Amino acid sequence: DPRHGPAWMLQGDIYLSRRDLNQAAQSYQRSVILSPNTSRSWERLATVKMELGDLSGAEGDYQEALKRDHYNTAAWSGLARIYLMTGREELAQLAMENILADTDPRDNMITIEP
């Protein structure tokens, strides 16, 4: 069904496994349009954008993923990598602390402002 966001995410996964990054990005983009509250779709779109060299777009999409699921460790990890790649080591450290926190991150959330 062309109106089913999860189907587009799965198609993006197939393209990604074949290393067809542009097609994967298009599929993930369609997925977030159809299912905008799905954190994993935003995180996967961000990962592909990062691989394509669009760090700014990837950063924004990782943040969108985290708005929907603060526990998305793949999004925190990707965000930390972008911060490291762009010389923002302190923000990278804060992102990693969110992954490693012993407490519920919603109780003791570390907010990251770009």
MIDREN-225232 format. One record per residue: residue in one letter; x, y, z of N, C-alpha, C in turn. Coordinates in Angstrom, 3 decimals. Atoms other than C-alpha are relative to their C-alpha. Layout:
BEGIN
(node 'A', (X, Y, Z), (X, Y, Z), (X, Y, Z))
...
//
This chain:
BEGIN
(node 'D', (0.845, -1.180, 0.000), (0.000, 0.000, 0.000), (0.892, 1.246, 0.000))
(node 'P', (-0.864, -1.189, 0.094), (1.644, 3.268, -1.095), (-0.260, 1.043, 1.075))
(node 'R', (0.311, -0.949, -1.073), (0.021, 5.077, 1.857), (0.379, -0.542, 1.366))
(node 'H', (-0.369, 0.675, -1.242), (1.550, 2.785, 4.503), (1.467, 0.319, 0.338))
(node 'G', (-1.347, -0.435, -0.374), (4.561, 4.433, 6.191), (0.971, -1.128, 0.317))
(node 'P', (-0.925, 1.091, -0.306), (6.057, 1.218, 7.622), (0.472, -0.775, -1.236))
(node 'A', (-0.425, 0.674, 1.227), (6.104, -0.314, 4.129), (1.124, 0.782, -0.676))
(node 'W', (-1.061, -0.829, 0.581), (8.182, 2.611, 2.900), (1.292, -0.124, 0.815))
(node 'M', (-1.199, 0.192, -0.820), (10.541, 2.179, 5.863), (0.668, -1.329, -0.355))
(node 'L', (-0.553, 1.295, 0.389), (10.980, -1.488, 4.945), (0.671, 0.078, -1.361))
(node 'Q', (-0.620, -0.171, 1.312), (11.655, -0.535, 1.345), (1.332, 0.747, 0.147))
(node 'G', (-1.250, -0.711, -0.254), (14.266, 1.929, 2.605), (1.061, -0.931, 0.558))
(node 'D', (-0.947, 0.979, -0.555), (15.877, -0.883, 4.612), (0.585, -0.886, -1.094))
(node 'I', (-0.473, 0.841, 1.114), (16.090, -3.000, 1.457), (1.003, 0.773, -0.841))
(node 'Y', (-0.935, -0.817, 0.772), (17.695, -0.175, -0.516), (1.302, 0.225, 0.768))
(node 'L', (-1.194, -0.222, -0.812), (20.074, 0.510, 2.372), (0.882, -1.248, 0.018))
(node 'S', (-0.786, 1.241, -0.005), (21.135, -3.144, 2.491), (0.731, -0.199, -1.322))
(node 'R', (-0.639, 0.070, 1.328), (21.974, -2.824, -1.228), (0.942, 1.180, -0.239))
(node 'R', (-0.848, -1.200, 0.045), (23.886, 0.421, -0.491), (-0.463, 1.014, -1.050))
(node 'D', (0.587, -0.995, 0.884), (21.543, 2.411, -2.742), (-0.535, 1.118, 0.891))
(node 'L', (0.324, -1.003, -1.007), (21.597, 5.416, -0.438), (-1.042, 1.014, -0.457))
(node 'N', (0.969, -0.982, 0.478), (19.637, 7.813, -2.636), (-1.415, -0.563, 0.010))
(node 'Q', (1.321, 0.629, -0.016), (16.747, 5.388, -3.053), (-0.456, -0.244, 1.435))
(node 'A', (0.341, 0.200, -1.413), (16.877, 4.551, 0.664), (-0.498, 1.314, 0.597))
(node 'A', (0.403, -1.306, -0.526), (16.669, 8.268, 1.509), (-1.399, 0.371, -0.479))
(node 'Q', (1.327, -0.317, 0.526), (13.644, 8.702, -0.764), (-1.078, -0.827, 0.701))
(node 'S', (0.977, 0.859, -0.667), (11.872, 5.742, 0.830), (-0.214, 0.429, 1.448))
(node 'Y', (0.134, -0.441, -1.387), (12.609, 6.901, 4.381), (-0.718, 1.347, 0.077))
(node 'Q', (0.682, -1.296, 0.030), (11.475, 10.416, 3.467), (-1.502, -0.198, -0.151))
(node 'R', (1.432, 0.301, 0.187), (8.167, 9.019, 2.256), (-0.585, -0.589, 1.291))
(node 'S', (0.451, 0.608, -1.248), (7.916, 6.992, 5.472), (-0.279, 1.057, 1.064))
(node 'V', (0.229, -1.020, -1.033), (8.292, 10.057, 7.701), (-1.155, 0.926, -0.377))
(node 'I', (1.153, -0.802, 0.411), (5.716, 11.937, 5.632), (-1.295, -0.726, 0.377))
(node 'L', (1.213, 0.772, -0.253), (3.187, 9.125, 6.021), (-0.162, -0.391, 1.469))
(node 'S', (0.029, 0.393, -1.426), (4.104, 8.166, 9.618), (0.947, 0.909, 0.784))
(node 'P', (-0.942, -0.962, -0.591), (5.636, 11.311, 11.147), (0.336, -0.246, 1.463))
(node 'N', (-0.279, 0.253, -1.412), (5.511, 9.977, 14.710), (0.863, -1.229, 0.230))
(node 'T', (-0.818, 1.201, -0.122), (7.711, 6.947, 14.010), (1.473, 0.387, 0.121))
(node 'S', (-1.381, -0.384, -0.280), (11.090, 7.594, 15.605), (1.002, -0.732, -0.884))
(node 'R', (-0.961, 0.793, 0.786), (12.839, 4.780, 13.741), (0.115, 0.498, -1.436))
(node 'S', (-0.071, -0.525, 1.367), (11.934, 6.255, 10.344), (0.862, 1.255, -0.051))
(node 'W', (-0.818, -1.215, -0.060), (13.427, 9.619, 11.323), (1.465, -0.359, 0.204))
(node 'E', (-1.385, 0.387, -0.293), (16.542, 7.909, 12.714), (0.667, -0.609, -1.226))
(node 'R', (-0.584, 0.620, 1.195), (17.085, 5.850, 9.560), (0.211, 1.017, -1.109))
(node 'L', (-0.191, -1.068, 0.985), (16.551, 8.861, 7.313), (1.245, 0.808, 0.357))
(node 'A', (-1.178, -0.753, -0.451), (19.137, 10.724, 9.390), (1.287, -0.763, -0.283))
(node 'T', (-1.197, 0.811, 0.227), (21.615, 7.854, 9.130), (0.399, 0.032, -1.468))
(node 'V', (-0.302, -0.044, 1.441), (21.347, 7.812, 5.335), (0.498, 1.385, -0.392))
(node 'K', (-0.461, -1.355, 0.309), (21.662, 11.594, 5.156), (1.437, 0.200, 0.460))
(node 'M', (-1.370, -0.127, -0.494), (24.804, 11.388, 7.280), (0.959, -0.701, -0.956))
(node 'E', (-0.857, 0.729, 0.930), (26.268, 8.774, 4.943), (0.139, 0.722, -1.338))
(node 'L', (-0.047, -0.779, 1.237), (25.423, 11.023, 1.995), (0.728, 1.335, 0.177))
(node 'G', (-0.746, -1.227, -0.263), (27.290, 13.896, 3.670), (-0.853, 1.188, 0.393))
(node 'D', (0.893, -1.082, -0.403), (24.245, 15.967, 4.640), (-0.086, 0.021, 1.531))
(node 'L', (-0.057, 0.022, -1.460), (25.264, 16.489, 8.271), (-1.059, 0.877, 0.647))
(node 'S', (1.010, -0.893, -0.550), (22.908, 19.384, 8.877), (-1.380, -0.656, -0.045))
(node 'G', (1.274, 0.694, 0.127), (19.914, 17.453, 7.574), (-0.087, -1.182, 0.942))
(node 'A', (-0.030, 1.165, -0.888), (20.959, 14.360, 9.513), (-0.184, 0.429, 1.449))
(node 'E', (0.131, -0.482, -1.378), (21.309, 16.337, 12.740), (-1.451, 0.340, 0.322))
(node 'G', (1.400, -0.354, -0.215), (17.810, 17.741, 12.383), (-0.902, -1.219, 0.083))
(node 'D', (0.835, 1.205, -0.006), (16.339, 14.332, 11.628), (0.253, -0.856, 1.241))
(node 'Y', (-0.253, 0.709, -1.263), (18.089, 12.704, 14.605), (-0.756, 0.675, 1.137))
(node 'Q', (0.731, -0.707, -1.050), (16.579, 15.413, 16.778), (-1.495, -0.267, -0.098))
(node 'E', (1.415, 0.357, 0.177), (13.155, 14.687, 15.278), (-0.269, -1.393, 0.560))
(node 'A', (0.152, 1.357, -0.533), (13.638, 11.005, 16.130), (-0.053, 0.028, 1.525))
(node 'L', (-0.063, -0.062, -1.465), (14.514, 11.896, 19.719), (-1.202, 0.710, 0.605))
(node 'K', (1.239, -0.620, -0.484), (11.443, 14.127, 20.075), (-1.093, -1.055, 0.146))
(node 'R', (1.026, 1.028, 0.008), (9.390, 11.019, 19.372), (0.322, -1.164, 0.928))
(node 'D', (-0.428, 1.098, -0.886), (11.438, 8.523, 21.405), (1.352, 0.350, 0.591))
(node 'H', (-1.239, -0.424, -0.657), (13.994, 9.796, 23.881), (0.940, -1.176, 0.275))
(node 'Y', (-0.813, 1.199, -0.241), (15.221, 6.196, 24.338), (0.678, -0.525, -1.268))
(node 'N', (-0.560, 0.485, 1.265), (16.304, 5.840, 20.682), (1.522, 0.152, 0.031))
(node 'T', (-1.454, -0.074, -0.172), (19.947, 5.002, 21.331), (0.733, 0.154, -1.332))
(node 'A', (-0.636, -0.179, 1.308), (20.759, 4.798, 17.610), (-0.006, 1.477, -0.392))
(node 'A', (0.058, -1.434, 0.302), (19.621, 8.415, 17.234), (0.994, 0.775, 0.857))
(node 'W', (-0.999, -0.660, -0.861), (21.705, 9.512, 20.250), (1.409, -0.258, -0.519))
(node 'S', (-1.330, 0.357, 0.499), (24.706, 7.677, 18.829), (0.329, 0.762, -1.286))
(node 'G', (-0.218, -0.741, 1.241), (24.301, 9.235, 15.386), (0.217, 1.474, 0.261))
(node 'L', (-0.160, -1.408, -0.359), (23.894, 12.669, 16.919), (1.382, 0.242, 0.601))
(node 'A', (-1.339, -0.137, -0.589), (27.064, 12.133, 18.969), (1.075, -0.028, -1.092))
(node 'R', (-0.984, 0.065, 1.097), (28.963, 11.162, 15.796), (0.033, 1.301, -0.775))
(node 'I', (0.030, -1.276, 0.720), (27.794, 14.315, 14.032), (0.680, 1.082, 0.817))
(node 'Y', (-0.642, -1.003, -0.846), (28.832, 16.437, 16.993), (1.516, -0.165, -0.020))
(node 'L', (-1.447, 0.230, 0.066), (32.278, 14.813, 16.949), (0.565, 0.442, -1.349))
(node 'M', (-0.465, -0.340, 1.351), (32.603, 15.262, 13.181), (0.032, 1.503, -0.233))
(node 'T', (0.080, -1.454, 0.191), (31.747, 18.957, 13.509), (0.680, 0.769, 1.137))
(node 'G', (-0.807, -0.652, -1.022), (34.043, 19.677, 16.455), (-0.749, 0.434, 1.244))
(node 'R', (0.782, -0.362, -1.189), (31.376, 19.876, 19.149), (0.077, -1.137, 1.020))
(node 'E', (-0.279, 1.120, -0.893), (32.935, 17.456, 21.629), (-0.864, -0.002, 1.257))
(node 'E', (0.823, -0.061, -1.222), (30.980, 18.690, 24.659), (-1.415, -0.503, -0.261))
(node 'L', (1.329, 0.494, 0.337), (27.671, 18.066, 22.919), (0.022, -1.504, -0.265))
(node 'A', (-0.133, 1.442, 0.228), (28.907, 14.640, 21.818), (0.016, -0.738, 1.331))
(node 'Q', (-0.056, 0.613, -1.325), (29.687, 13.833, 25.439), (-1.383, -0.037, 0.652))
(node 'L', (1.350, -0.031, -0.562), (26.213, 14.929, 26.533), (-0.911, -1.024, -0.671))
(node 'A', (0.808, 0.995, 0.714), (24.631, 12.771, 23.841), (0.324, -1.402, 0.491))
(node 'M', (-0.392, 1.330, -0.484), (26.631, 9.749, 25.003), (-0.479, -0.216, 1.436))
(node 'E', (0.496, 0.126, -1.370), (25.636, 10.447, 28.613), (-1.478, -0.376, 0.017))
(node 'N', (1.405, 0.389, 0.093), (21.992, 10.151, 27.551), (-0.140, -1.493, -0.250))
(node 'I', (0.049, 1.434, 0.267), (22.711, 6.652, 26.271), (0.379, -0.785, 1.250))
(node 'L', (-0.569, 0.747, -1.120), (24.657, 5.601, 29.359), (-0.640, 0.312, 1.351))
(node 'A', (0.608, -0.414, -1.274), (22.465, 7.248, 32.015), (-0.629, -1.192, 0.711))
(node 'D', (0.568, 1.083, -0.806), (21.477, 4.924, 34.854), (-1.480, 0.227, 0.296))
(node 'T', (1.374, -0.314, -0.362), (18.176, 6.711, 35.456), (-0.847, 0.142, -1.256))
(node 'D', (0.937, -0.224, 1.089), (15.107, 7.113, 33.317), (0.307, 1.372, -0.590))
(node 'P', (-0.376, -1.293, 0.572), (16.141, 9.861, 30.873), (-1.121, 1.027, 0.055))
(node 'R', (1.093, -0.969, -0.112), (12.688, 11.413, 31.186), (-0.011, 0.652, 1.375))
(node 'D', (-0.067, -0.574, -1.336), (13.340, 11.980, 34.902), (1.194, 0.942, 0.152))
(node 'N', (-1.243, -0.751, -0.157), (16.850, 13.389, 34.496), (0.560, 0.301, -1.388))
(node 'M', (-0.353, -0.201, 1.390), (16.943, 14.506, 30.867), (1.072, 1.076, -0.158))
(node 'I', (-1.015, -0.976, 0.377), (19.976, 16.270, 29.492), (-0.452, 0.601, -1.327))
(node 'T', (0.461, -0.656, 1.199), (18.835, 18.809, 26.951), (1.193, 0.504, -0.789))
(node 'I', (-1.089, -0.428, 0.873), (21.103, 19.485, 23.989), (-0.527, 1.060, -0.948))
(node 'E', (0.320, -1.084, 0.910), (20.856, 22.790, 22.205), (1.145, 0.131, -0.980))
(node 'P', (-1.085, -0.113, 0.996), (22.796, 23.028, 18.922), (0.703, 1.333, 0.042))
//
